[in-house]
């Protein structure tokens, strides 16, 4: 597939997502491939619950929005777009009927290579979301079908790599999520005198996952003068979060900004003294590779994070951040207090995190790894 004269890759890759560009799984496909030197097209939704896709020339839309009532039509439309593009490789996200089924239809009809991007362990995610038995059965079968029919499987987490059935492990490759280290970089910001800003960014889907943060801030607020916790993000549990903060009379500690445009995130996070990931004991988090975590690292801010999944490994066992047992509010508070009380140590950890992000988790570095996977097919 290579041209020895130009050095460019003579292949066409279609990237296939069941969501809009607002979804983290779709962002992963976008950032991994946007700077690679081959013909590519990203097929995605124009708009869904994750937001509205900002158009680029290499995008095509499978549908204006998600409508499961029109599932057969959406699958057919996706297949027609694939026929129009005639890809050598289809790199699809998730074991989803809107990606896997049309990809298989195209492969059976015209022939191509399939890359299954298994960005989380969907069966566990759906169980935690309370999916019914029938949906769980469908997800399980789609996952098995994806593993069996893929020419390559790409996962972002070492736990996922170990969990893939052994007979398929030889075609599995570890490519974590990453960050644009030119966009997310240390920024000079004006600090409010007498304030110590602990910031969390993320969706608020389940109140149980964010409650330890509330408890930790209340504990730490008794020892850190001027402590304020800024929450960037929203979700189904946002109202309940506000109610619990009021109930515990902790309003003075919290500033909730709601959902914010992604272009504003670097500056908002740069206002923080500490960035926190209040991870709980959810099993799905052991399989996660969260985009915001790598964005935190690149900003060169001290990180306090629950020790789930690959986070201890990535943070070099605490040399590049502060780790606490997931769901332990008291331990989280102690780590926030430690960062506050030892600013030089916190700054050194933050610098280590930035260096790791630039060297190992910049999207350009990860994109080159993905290109090698494509070239092996």
N, C-alpha and C positions, 0 to 999 in steps of 0.2 A: 503493500500500500504506500510505500514511500518513493519519492523521486530523488535520486542521488544528485541530480544537477541543482535543483532548487532547494532541496532540503525540506520542502513543505510536504504535508501529509495529504496524499491523494485519496481522500475518503469523504463521505458525507455522513454526518451524524445527526439524527433527530433526537432531541431531548423531549421527553413526554411526561407532563405533570397533570395530576387530576385537580390541581388547585390554581389559584392566581399567584402572582409573584409575591404577594404578601405572606404566603405560607413558607415556613422555614425550609421544608423539603424542596420547594420550588426554587427558593433563593440558593440552596445548595447546588442544584444543577446549573443555575445561571452563573454563579461566581466561579465554579470549577472550570467552566468551559469558555467564558467570555473572551479570554485572551489567547486561546489556542488557535493554531494556524491550520484550520481546515474548514471546509464548508459545513455549516451547522444551522439548525433551525430549532427553536424552542416552541413546542405546542403546549398551550396552557389555557386556563379560563380567563376571560376578560375581567370578571368580577365575581367575588364570593364573600363569605364571612370574614376572610382574612384581609379584604380590601380590594382596591381597583388597580389593575396592572397598568403601569406607565409604559406606553408603547415604545418599542425599539424595532428597527428595521428587520431584525432576524426573528421576530415573534410572529406566530400565527395562532388564531384562537379556535379552540375546539368547540366553544360555545360562549355565549354572552355571560351566562351564569350557570350555576349548578342546579339541576332539576332532575331528581332521581325518577320522577314520573316519566321522563323522556329518555331514560337510560339507553334503550336500543338505538334511538336516533343519534344520541351523543357518541355512542360506540361507532356507529356507521360513519358519522361525520369525521371522527378521528381517523378511521381507516382510510377514508377518501383523501384526507390530507396527507397521510403516509404514502399513499399511491402517487399522489402528485409530487411529493418530495423525492421518492425513490432512494431511501437511505441505504448505506452499507451497514450501518449500526443504528439500532434503536436503544437508547439509554433511557429507561423508564423508572419513574419514582413510585415506590410503594407497591404492595400486592393488592392493587385496586382494579376493579372491573373496568374503569375508564382508561386505564393504561395497559395493564397486562393483556386483556382480551384483544383489543385492536392490534397490539404489538404481535401477538401470536398469530392473529389472522393474516397479518402482512408477511410474517416469516413463512407460514405454511404456503402462501400463495406465490410470493416472489423470491423468497430466500433472503436472509440477512442474519447478522449477529445480534443477539440480545444481551444487554447489560442490565441487570436487576439492581437498582439502587435501594437497598434495604436500610433506610435511614433511621428506623426505630423498630422495636419488636412489636409489631402492630397488634398481635393477639393479646399481649399483656396490656397494652394501652387501652384497647377496647374493653377488656374486662374491668379495668379501673374506672372507665367511663360508664360502666353499668350496662353494657350492650347485652341484648338477649341471646338466648342459646342459638337461635337460627343464624344471627349475624356472626357470632363467634365461630360457628361451623363454616360459614362462607369464608371468613378471613383466614381460618386455618387451612382450608383447601386451596385458597389463592396463594398463600405463602408456600405451601408444598409444591404447587404448580410452578411458581416463580423459581424456586430453587432448582427444580428438575429441568426446566426448559431453558434456563439462562446459559449463555456461553461464558459469562463472567458475572460474579456477584460482588458488589461493592458495599462495604459496611463502614460506619464511622467509629466503631467502638470495639475494644478487644474482647469484651464479654460476648458481644454478638458474634464475633469471629469464632469463639469457642462453642457457641450454641448451635451454629449451623451443622446440620447432619454431616457426619464424618465423610460420607461418600461424595458430598458436594464441596468439601472444604478446599480441595486442590484448585478449584476455580474461583475461590473467594479472595478478595483483596481488601486490606485495611486502608481507607482514606478518610481521615477525620474531617470534621467541619473546620472552618478556618475564619480568617478575617482579612479585610483589606487594610494592611498596616499603613498605607498612605492616607487613607481616609480616617482611620481610627489611630490617632497618634497623640502624644502629650501636647496639651494646649494650655496656654497661659490664661488663667481666669482670675477675676477679682473675688477674693474671699471676704465673706461677711464677718467682721470682727466679733469674736465671742460665740461663733457658731462652729459646731463640728457636724459635718453633713455625712450621714450614712445613706447611700442610695441603692435602691433595688429597681431593676428594670425587668419587666416580663408580664405575661398575661396572668390574670387572676381567675383561673377556672374553678379551683376547689379551695374553699376556705381553710380546710385542714392543712394545706400546703403552705399557706401564708401566715397562719396563726402563730407558729414559733417565732417569726420575725417580730410580731407585735409584742410578744412576751419578752423577747430579748432586748428590744429597744426600751421597754419600761424598766427592766433591770439595769441596763447600762446607763439609762438617763439619770439614775440616782447617783452615779459616780462621775459622769462626764458633763461638765457645765456646757449649756447651750446646745445639747444634742438635738438634732433634727433628723428625721428619716424621710427622705424623698422617695416616693413610689411613682415610677414611670411605667404606665401600662394600665390596662383595664380588662374587663371580662365579666363572666356571669356572676362571679362572687364579689364583685367590687362593692355593691351595696351592703352586703353582709360584712365586708371588711370595715367599712365606715361605721356600721352599727356596733361592731365589737370594739372599735377604737373609742367610740363615744361611751359605751358601757363601762369600759375600764378607765374612763376619764383620762385618756392619753392623747387627746386632741393636740395638746401643745407640742407633742413629739413628732407629729406627722404632717406631711404636706403631700397630698395626692394630686398628681398632674394628669391622670388619665392617659388615654392613648395619645401618642405623639408621632408626627411624621418621622420616618427613619433618618432623613437628612438632618434633623435637629438633635438626634441622639448623641453624637460625639460631644457636642458642647454641653448638653444637659448632664452627661455622665462626668464630664471634666470638672464640673462644679463640686464633685464629691471629694471628701477626704478619705472615705472608704467605700468600696463597692461590695455588696453582699449578695450571696446566693444562698437563700435560706432553705436548702433542700431538705426534704423529709425522708421517711423510710419507704416511699413508694417503690415497688419493684421495677417499674418502668424506667426509673431514673438510673438504674444500674446499666441500662442499655443506651442511655442518652449521650448525645454529643451536642451540647447546646450552643447555638450561635453566639448568644450574649456573653457566654463565658470567655470566648476568644476575643470578643470586642473589649471586654473588661481588661484582659491581659495586655492588649495592644495600647491601651490608654495610659499605661504605666501608673496605675493607681493601686494602692493596697487592696487585696482581695480577701474577703472572709467567706469561705465556702463550705457547705456540707460535703463530707468525704464520701461521695457516691461515684460509681462508675470509674472512669479513667481520670477523674479530677486529681486524686493524690499523685498519680503517675505524671500527669502533665505539669502539675505544680511542684514537681521534683521533691515529693514527700515533705512539703512545707517550706522549702527554700525559696519558693516564688509566691507564697501566699499563706494565709492562715486557714487551718483545717479544723473542723469540729465534727463530732458524731452527728449524722443526719437526724433532724427532728429535735435536737437537744438545745432548747432555748437558753438555758443557763450557760452552756459551753459556748454558744454563739456570742452571747453577751460578753463573756470573758475574753474572747478573741478580739472583739471590737474594742474592749478596754485595753487590751495588750497593744493593739495598733495605735491607739490614742496615747498611751503612756510611753511608748518607745518609737518616736517618729523616725529616727535614723534607721532602725531595723525595718520598719514598715516601708520606708523609701527604698532600701536595698532589695527587699523582696519584690517590690513593684518593678524595679529596673530589671531584675532577673526574669520576671514574667514577660515584660516587653521584648527582651532579647530572645526568649524561647518562642514567642509568637512570631517574630520576624524570621527566625531561622527555620522553624518547623511547621508553622501553621498559617503562613501567608497564603492566600488563595492561589497565587502564581506558582508557589512551590508545590502545592497540592494538585494543581492543574497539570503540572508536568508528570506527576505520578499517574494521574488518570490517563494521560496521553499514552504512556507506556503500556497501560492495560489495553487500550484500544489497539495499539500496534501489535500486541500479541495474539489478537483474535484472527 
